[in-house]
Amino acid sequence: MKTFMAKPGEVEQQWWLVDATDKRVGRLASEIAMILMGKHRPTFTPHVDTGDFVVVVNAEKVQFSGKKWQQKIYRWYTGYQGLKTETAAERLEHKPESILEEAVRRMLPKTRLGRHMLDKLKVYAGPEHPHQAQAPRPLELTAR
């Protein structure tokens, strides 16, 4: 028996639509990361992009458990001394898409292939998205 290895142009990628209303950030991000990597397919190959495109709507309605809206801190380096910081509640006010994007980015491989997988994630704060032409199919993720 031979092991199947997918080739880069061989995999047909699909488009999925995920509604993030009242979903927990970590659980939603882990399932989206699995779809972006292609681990939901039997033809998964680690060194080839076998994942699908994911469009997430209503990202402003995601939930955190506990007191994470006040206690979770996002930090980044600007090039100057010191770090910039903001809480999850502050980030939700001015850039709600980045909460889910950051969670998914940290669950993907930290390589060129991982950055390519992240390009297939499209996150929108409201219910509208510009990807109607791709006809994304609704995907109901497991509710644990």
N, C-alpha and C positions, 0 to 999 in steps of 0.2 A: 504494500500500500504506500502511495506517495503522498507527501504533505503538500497541500495546496498553498501556493503563494500568489496573492493578487499582484497584478502589474498596475503601474500608475494610471494608464488610460483605460483600464478594463472595467473599473467599477462605475456603475451608474448611480449618481447621487440624487437623492430625493430631497424635497423641501417639506419641513414639518412646522406646524403652527402650535405654539404653546401659550396658554393663557395663565399668567402668573398671579391671578387674583387669589388672595388669601393662601398662598403657598409659602412654606418655610424656605428661606434662602438657601440653606445648606443642602437640604434634600433635593430641591429643585436643581441647584447647580450641579450636584453629583450626577443626576440623571441626564442633564443636558450634556455634560462632559462625556458621558459614555456614548451618546449619540454622535457627538462631534468626532470622537476618536474612531467610531465604527465598531465598538465592542458589542453592539446589539446584533451584529450580523455573524453568520457562521463563517464568512470569508475574511474575518479580521486578520490583518497582517500588520505587525507592529511598525515596520519601517515604510509603510505605504498609507497614504491618506484614504481610508475606506469609509470615512464618516459621511454624514448627511448635513445639509443646511438646516439651521434652526432659527425660526423667527419667533421672538418672545414679545407679546403685547401685555399691556397693563403692568409694566414693571414697577410703577409707583405704588402698587397695592400689595407688594410682597410683605411678609411678616418675619420678624425675628422672635425667638422665644426669650422669656425672662426679661431682663433689663438691658438687653443689648442695644436698644436704640440710644440709650444714654452712655453705656459703658464701652461699647465697641469703638475703638479709635482707629482711624485710617491715617497713616503717616507716609510722607514722601519727602524726598530730598530735592531741593530746587537748584543746588549748585552754590548757594550761599551758606553761611554758617547756620547751624540749627536745622530742625526739621519742621515742616508744615504739618499740622494736625487738624483733624475735624472728627466729630462724632458721626455716627450713622444717621442720626436725625438731621444734622446739618447737611449731610450729603444728600439725603432724600429731598430736601427742599430745593436745592439748585441743580442737582444732576442725578436723578433717581436711577437712570440706566446703569450708571457705573457701579452700583452696589452689586448687581447680578453679574455684570461683566467681570469685575474683580474676583468674585467668588469662583466663577467658571475658569478664569485664566489661571488661578492658583491650583486648579485641579487637573490641568492639562500638562503634557510634557514640557519641560523648559528647554526646548530645542527649536530649530527652524521649522520642523514639522508641526510642533505645537503652536507656533505663531501662525502658521498657515491654517491650522484647524480653527483657531480663534477668529480668523477672518470670515469663517462661515457662520458665525453667530451674529444675528441682527436683533438688537434689543430696542424696544420703543416704550416710552412712558405711558402713552395712551393706547386706546383700542385700535387706532388706524395704523397701517403700514403700507409702504409703496411696493410690495412684492406680490400683488395680485396676479401679475402675468405668469409667475412661476407656479401658481395654483397650489399653495402649500396645504397639505392635508392636516386636519386637526389631530393633535396627539394628546391623549389623556394619560398623564403620568400617574404612577401608583401613589395613592394617598396612604401614608403609613401613620 
